[in-house]
Amino acid sequence: METERRTPPPAPVEVPNFFVCPISLEVMRDPVTLSSGITYDRDSIERWVFTDGHGDCPVTKLPLGAADLRDPTPNHTLRRLIQSWCASHAVERFPTPRPPVDADRVAAVIARAGGGRREEEVAAAVRELADIVGESDRNRRCVEGTPGVVEFLVSVVKMADKAQQMDSAKESSPEEAALSLLHSLKLSEDTLKRVLSDNTGSGDDYLDTLASVLRRWPSYWSRTYAIHLLKSALAAAPPSRLATASTELIEGVVNVVSGSGTTALSPKAVKVALHVICRLCPWGRNRIRVVEAGAVPALVSLLLIEGCGGGVNGTTGGKRTCELAAVAVDHLCGCAEGRQEVVAHPAGLAVLARAATRLSPAGVESAVRALHAVARHSATPAVLQEMLAVGVVGRLLFLVQAGAAGERPRERAREMLKMHARVWRGSPCLASYLASYPC
């Protein structure tokens, strides 16, 4: 029987080395040459500079000039050679790169929608801006840096508030699209500082709008975008604005932690909300508002659910959540209202005791500091007996004897044991230790 002849597979195409980007190791689609003399693909070098934060040439390590950062030189000759090579080797040709957008075009888009304020015009403007941003990272930076863009998008999101139609804020609505676009712009610190320091009130509008989304919008993605945007905004906000956070904003953040609302958010969004709480709590008025918003029961529940990093959910993410929750409780125990809520919660002291021996050194220090605040300022006979019953005293003794968490938690634990030695002396596990202290 005659053997069937098979066509051999085509030989692999060998790509010339000078067609390959030194960063991505792929054929360059839009080659640009820097002042160092090295050519890169535009997307790769922009990601190297703007996303990864490098300021030097990846190959030569020479510092990049202002022109390299602003507008690297297109290498048209090399791009034509690559296109010719693709055609001769039956390789699909790369499309010609679109010219980058400029600030004038972005401003014109906003101006067209800013006159009539009809929903169709606004929706068209948001879609056009989203298309521009989606074309390249360079366009995203241009849109993000154009004055008036953030204010326009915030005004679109506020349209849902004015109409009192939160249920209509679905993914297809202009409000949802504007919020998604705000999130995808990855607003820089300089842009956020400009918006938040504007004396015309745009800073208040920005924060108030995010607070309204967190409190009233039902959409999962809308609230997720809002909490991430809020974290970035507060990281760039001046102390004067942080100290005067509104009750609505704080309630919105606490709702994310507690899972209140129509949809519970992801664990990552909860961690972002915990970061926001920790950012706001150094100011006394904010602490009281956070407590009044119901943060303490939510934080205690988080510590219980995550098991302080040692239970079923004790993954790396769970440990980080517990650490942030312990830091937040520590802040709230700095006010009488916070300590009262911790003591009143059936599991408040117990979860702090468990956190004091199960978290990282930073988490342990926060938990011990919270317990120290309770022991010093809220130590009623009933509280001291509860601390003994739920294992707080035993954990303190462990910290003193082991000393693995560091010197400061150890000293605070020793101070608490000395402070209330008379009440706790009768505990069997502490008899040998507390007997050395005078009554």
Beta strands, then each sheet from edge to edge (+ up, - down):
strand 1: 31-33
strand 2: 39-41
strand 3: 73-74
sheet 1: 2+ 1- 3+
end
